[in-house]
Structure formats: structure tokens, C-alpha cells
Amino acid sequence: MASESIGKVVTEIGRRIGKHKIENTLEILTCYAFDATNMSRLPQAVAFPESCEEVRSIVGLCFERGIPVIPRGAGTGFAGGSVPASGGIVVSTERLNRIISIDQGESMAVVQAGVVNSVLQKEAAKFRLMFPPDPSSLEVCTIGGNVAQDAGGPRALKYGVTRDYVLGLEMVTSEGLVVECKGTGLRPKRWDPVRTLLVGGEGTLGVITTARLRLLPQPESFRTALAFFDSTVAAAEAVSRILASGVLPAAVELIDSDTMDCVRGFVSIDIPKGVGCSLLVETEGRPSEAEDAMVAVEKTFAKSRTMGLKVAASDREREDLWRMRRSISPSLARIAPCKMNEDVCVPRSRLPALVEAVGNLAKRYCLRVPTFGHAGDGNLHVNVMLDRRKKDEMARAEAMVNGLFEATLKLGGTISGEHGIGLTKRRFLADQLGTDGLEFQRKIKASFDPAGLVNPGKVISDQ
Ligand SMILES: Cc1cc2nc3c(=O)[nH]c(=O)nc-3n(C[C@H](O)[C@H](O)[C@H](O)COP(=O)(O)OP(=O)(O)OC[C@H]3O[C@@H](n4cnc5c(N)ncnc54)[C@H](O)[C@@H]3O)c2cc1C
């Protein structure tokens, strides 16, 4: 839209919700142009609504004027989902940040979409409750972003993903209508396609303003260990052994040696020489349960090529291990300035085959590919490191990603376990869904957003 006209829209939004809640200076636009990928595109304005009514007012006006709206939480997405691919107005939820209620008896929280995941965790902890989805970005990412991405995290192995905890949602549609999918008690309504589709809808169906969430009691105690293996394949085989043993740890995270080299500073333990891969395993429950489960895990290690095991001896040591795990993503910048961060997911029994394929592809294309992730779920973060300014490296990285997706689909997997399709993977979606599947999804999108103004250019778009 021409800058003169966008100026008028900005003025009108300012008149409706307050001048301080809409910005279009270059400094602000630049801050809202990107997410955690290397992609960026300037929006034309950024709005900071504080209520559902204000979101309705902004989105309704954009609909009348044919301006795209891009819902945005904290911009930690790894698929370009909140990048304003076609310009338009970013609707930031950062001021929709109120925890409306936490009901201990009902084990339920009602929160605005911009509440940061860790803020909810801390408030819920005061009632000895927790919100199980714990993406490693939890210090920053928002509940709205978690719902839109159906985020997972290390605990997804035992507790499932965001979808399993969304009881109800309030959203603003592309035309500026407010729709509530309420849900009662601890069961969401049975026939509730709007809620079902909004979770994991990647911000393409409307703007989520409030979420009603199920909470669970906090576990009483934890046992946390880092086990060392001579190779990534050996660690991947150990994952299957753990899970076949009948024990269900809260988390089984794989960290290969290239990745571990980047975060070594965070662990004050001796890592044996020649370690090719590590598994971070956590069991939990009543003290005896957590202990028995860890003993059972250790027994399975006896059958794997384990090179040693370090069990956290205190809360401090446990926190250090998790701090190390959560620092992985940013620390990879030590290897190269950019990465293609893929999060492929395969049936757990196929994990050894997947890591073998990753190793072969990395060799074939002469690239460094640190790999880590939620191995217990079969979900691996495969990071193809590169310098985008080097054309040859870009071409090799793209070929490697093509090969990775091909191998994943052959193994019965999916091209995204949790980060979503967004901009980065949309050209591969037809391989996964088939052309009929893709066409059907386009019809669903059109029924929510007939004018194509909500987060255009993402996921199923052919633009
Ligand atoms: C270091 C790091 C670690 C990560 N670890 C994990 C992990 O363990 N598990 C995992 O699943 N992900 C992980 N992620 C990815 C990311 O943090 C999650 O996808 C998170 O849910 C995104 O939340 P956000 O608030 O940053 O959303 P954004 O990045 O702002 O947006 C993501 C998508 O959601 C949409 N959206 C945001 N808010 C709304 C709303 N209110 N209404 C409608 N649509 C909305 C946007 O349009 C966009 O498409 C990680 C990212 C980083 C950088």
C-alpha cells in the first residue's frame, strides 16, 4: 500500500486505540521485520493493542482497507512465520500480557496471548502447578506464539504439546469479528473446529487474543543425567532402548559433539575424550519414582555403547544442565553466521537411520551440521551452518536440506516436528500433503480469511 495511504490508516488506528499504540518509524519497523530465521521484511506499521477490542478495531480497519495483518508474539519462530512477507501491519501482542486468572482447584489458567511462557510458569509454580509445554525459548516466547505454532519442548515426550493443554481460545477473525471457543471445565468442547484449527494454524487464520489453558501439578522431584556415547547413531539407538524398557522419562534430548563443543562453557563437568554424542535424560515424580526410573534408564545404557554418565547431584547442577541445553541454539553462531535450522521428525525407531542420513549428507555437501533435539519424540534439530554471502555454500546447503526432507519423508517422518512451515518450508509442503491435500487446506484457509489478509504468503500460500 502507498505510504500516503498507510499514513492515513496509521492516523486512524491512532485515533481509535491511542497514538502511542501504533508506530511507523524506521527504527520500530526494523525491530519487527524479522524472527529467529535470517529472513526479514519491513512492515508498514506496528500496532501494540492492549485488549481484544483494540485488536478487533485494528484488524477490522485493515480488512476494510485491504491491508495485510501479521500476528506477532516475541518473534522467536524458526520458520519466518511472523516476518511481514507482504508488508502490512504487524499486530504485536506484547502488551496483551495479563494473566487473567489461575484457578488452583480447576488447574486452569486464563491468559492474554502476549504472556511470556516463563512468566506463566513462575505464576503457576506459586500454586504448585505447571504449564507443560516448555519450548527452549520459554524465557521470551509468548503463549499466543506457542498456541499458533503448537509448540513442544523437552517435556513433550511425557506431556505432549501445546494442543493438549488448550481448553479454549478467543480470536479476532480476518474481518474483525470476535470468536470465542470457550470450553468448560477441563474438557474442551467436542465439536470445536475453530479451536482445533487455530492451534498450529501458524497465525494464518486470525489473531488469538486470550487462551484458557490446562495446568498440571508440578512433579515433586527430578533426576537428571548426561550420558556420553561414541557416536550419534549409538546415542539414537540408546533412545529406542530407553523407551522400549517401559520407562517414560520426562525428557530425552540428544546433543551431538559439534553442538556440545559450542555450549561446553555452560557445563562444569568433565566430558570424556572422544565423545561423539550426549543424551540429556530427566525422570521425575515422587522421589522414589524419579530414582527408580533413572536406575532403569541406567540399566538400558549398559546395553548401549555408553562412555560414561554424569547424574546431577543438586538442583544447581540440574539447572546448569538445562541452561546448557537452552543455550544451544544461540551458541551455534560460534560455527557460522547463518544456519538453515530444520526440525525434522521421524518415528523413534527410525532415529538411527535419520542421524546416519544426516551424517552422510553433511559429508556429501562438505557442511558442518550440528544436530540436537527432542530425540525421545523422534524430533531432531538439524542445523545446516553457512555463510549466506557465499553462493556456493548456499547452493550446497539448499541441496542438503532437499536431501534431508527426502530422507525424512522416506523414513515415514514429517518435515517439521514443531517449528512449523511458515515461509521457509512452504515449497516442500506439497511433497508431504500431496496436491489434493494442499488444495483442501487452501479451502480451509479461504473460509477463515477470504481476502487473504491474515499473514499472507505463509504455509499454504503459492506466492
Ligand atoms: C532458542 C530457541 C529455542 C526454541 N525452542 C523451541 C522448542 O523447544 N520447541 C518449539 O516448539 N519451538 C521452539 N522454538 C521456536 C519458537 O520459540 C516457538 O515456535 C514459539 O512458540 C514462538 O513463539 P513467539 O511468541 O516467539 O511467536 P512468533 O515467533 O512471534 O510467531 C510465531 C508464529 O505464530 C504466530 N502468532 C504469534 N502470536 C500469535 C497470536 N496471538 N495469534 C495468532 N498467531 C500468532 C505468528 O504469526 C507466527 O506465524 C525455539 C526458538 C528459539 C529461538
The ligand as an SDF file (V2000), in Angstrom:
LIG
                    3D

 53 58  0  0  0  0  0  0  0  0999 V2000
   16.3990  -20.5430   21.1110 C   0  0  0  0  0  0  0  0  0  0  0  0
   15.0800  -21.0630   20.6030 C   0  0  0  0  0  0  0  0  0  0  0  0
   14.6020  -22.2760   21.0910 C   0  0  0  0  0  0  0  0  0  0  0  0
   13.3750  -22.7770   20.6420 C   0  0  0  0  0  0  0  0  0  0  0  0
   12.9230  -23.9600   21.1700 N   0  0  0  0  0  0  0  0  0  0  0  0
   11.7250  -24.4400   20.7800 C   0  0  0  0  0  0  0  0  0  0  0  0
   11.2310  -25.6590   21.3380 C   0  0  0  0  0  0  0  0  0  0  0  0
   11.8720  -26.3060   22.1810 O   0  0  0  0  0  0  0  0  0  0  0  0
   10.0130  -26.0830   20.9240 N   0  0  0  0  0  0  0  0  0  0  0  0
    9.2710  -25.3850   19.9930 C   0  0  0  0  0  0  0  0  0  0  0  0
    8.1590  -25.8200   19.6520 O   0  0  0  0  0  0  0  0  0  0  0  0
    9.7340  -24.2360   19.4490 N   0  0  0  0  0  0  0  0  0  0  0  0
   10.9190  -23.7420   19.8260 C   0  0  0  0  0  0  0  0  0  0  0  0
   11.3770  -22.5680   19.2830 N   0  0  0  0  0  0  0  0  0  0  0  0
   10.5640  -21.8600   18.2820 C   0  0  0  0  0  0  0  0  0  0  0  0
    9.6460  -20.7590   18.8760 C   0  0  0  0  0  0  0  0  0  0  0  0
   10.1760  -20.2560   20.0830 O   0  0  0  0  0  0  0  0  0  0  0  0
    8.2280  -21.2680   19.1200 C   0  0  0  0  0  0  0  0  0  0  0  0
    7.6260  -21.6110   17.8980 O   0  0  0  0  0  0  0  0  0  0  0  0
    7.3290  -20.2620   19.8480 C   0  0  0  0  0  0  0  0  0  0  0  0
    6.0760  -20.8750   20.0970 O   0  0  0  0  0  0  0  0  0  0  0  0
    7.1140  -18.9510   19.0630 C   0  0  0  0  0  0  0  0  0  0  0  0
    6.5270  -18.0090   19.9520 O   0  0  0  0  0  0  0  0  0  0  0  0
    6.6490  -16.4370   19.6770 P   0  0  0  0  0  0  0  0  0  0  0  0
    5.8520  -15.7440   20.7240 O   0  0  0  0  0  0  0  0  0  0  0  0
    8.0560  -16.0300   19.5670 O   0  0  0  0  0  0  0  0  0  0  0  0
    5.9160  -16.3140   18.2750 O   0  0  0  0  0  0  0  0  0  0  0  0
    6.3810  -15.5530   16.9460 P   0  0  0  0  0  0  0  0  0  0  0  0
    7.7070  -16.0430   16.5030 O   0  0  0  0  0  0  0  0  0  0  0  0
    6.1840  -14.1040   17.1060 O   0  0  0  0  0  0  0  0  0  0  0  0
    5.2740  -16.0960   15.9350 O   0  0  0  0  0  0  0  0  0  0  0  0
    5.2740  -17.4270   15.5160 C   0  0  0  0  0  0  0  0  0  0  0  0
    4.0200  -17.6620   14.6670 C   0  0  0  0  0  0  0  0  0  0  0  0
    2.8710  -17.5570   15.4870 O   0  0  0  0  0  0  0  0  0  0  0  0
    2.0010  -16.5420   15.0010 C   0  0  0  0  0  0  0  0  0  0  0  0
    1.4490  -15.8690   16.1800 N   0  0  0  0  0  0  0  0  0  0  0  0
    2.1160  -15.3400   17.2340 C   0  0  0  0  0  0  0  0  0  0  0  0
    1.2430  -14.8410   18.1190 N   0  0  0  0  0  0  0  0  0  0  0  0
    0.0060  -15.0360   17.6170 C   0  0  0  0  0  0  0  0  0  0  0  0
   -1.2990  -14.7280   18.0520 C   0  0  0  0  0  0  0  0  0  0  0  0
   -1.5390  -14.1060   19.2000 N   0  0  0  0  0  0  0  0  0  0  0  0
   -2.3400  -15.0640   17.2520 N   0  0  0  0  0  0  0  0  0  0  0  0
   -2.1420  -15.7100   16.0780 C   0  0  0  0  0  0  0  0  0  0  0  0
   -0.9260  -16.0250   15.6240 N   0  0  0  0  0  0  0  0  0  0  0  0
    0.1340  -15.7010   16.3870 C   0  0  0  0  0  0  0  0  0  0  0  0
    2.8520  -15.6460   14.1260 C   0  0  0  0  0  0  0  0  0  0  0  0
    2.0830  -15.0330   13.1200 O   0  0  0  0  0  0  0  0  0  0  0  0
    3.8470  -16.6280   13.5490 C   0  0  0  0  0  0  0  0  0  0  0  0
    3.3140  -17.2830   12.4270 O   0  0  0  0  0  0  0  0  0  0  0  0
   12.6130  -22.0510   19.6920 C   0  0  0  0  0  0  0  0  0  0  0  0
   13.0980  -20.8340   19.2120 C   0  0  0  0  0  0  0  0  0  0  0  0
   14.3110  -20.3370   19.6540 C   0  0  0  0  0  0  0  0  0  0  0  0
   14.7970  -19.0340   19.1260 C   0  0  0  0  0  0  0  0  0  0  0  0
  1  2  1  0
  2  3  1  0
  2 52  2  0
  3  4  2  0
  4  5  1  0
  4 50  1  0
  5  6  2  0
  6  7  1  0
  6 13  1  0
  7  8  2  0
  7  9  1  0
  9 10  1  0
 10 11  2  0
 10 12  1  0
 12 13  2  0
 13 14  1  0
 14 15  1  0
 14 50  1  0
 15 16  1  0
 16 17  1  0
 16 18  1  0
 18 19  1  0
 18 20  1  0
 20 21  1  0
 20 22  1  0
 22 23  1  0
 23 24  1  0
 24 25  2  0
 24 26  1  0
 24 27  1  0
 27 28  1  0
 28 29  2  0
 28 30  1  0
 28 31  1  0
 31 32  1  0
 32 33  1  0
 33 34  1  0
 33 48  1  0
 34 35  1  0
 35 36  1  0
 35 46  1  0
 36 37  1  0
 36 45  1  0
 37 38  2  0
 38 39  1  0
 39 40  1  0
 39 45  2  0
 40 41  1  0
 40 42  2  0
 42 43  1  0
 43 44  2  0
 44 45  1  0
 46 47  1  0
 46 48  1  0
 48 49  1  0
 50 51  2  0
 51 52  1  0
 52 53  1  0
M  END
$$$$
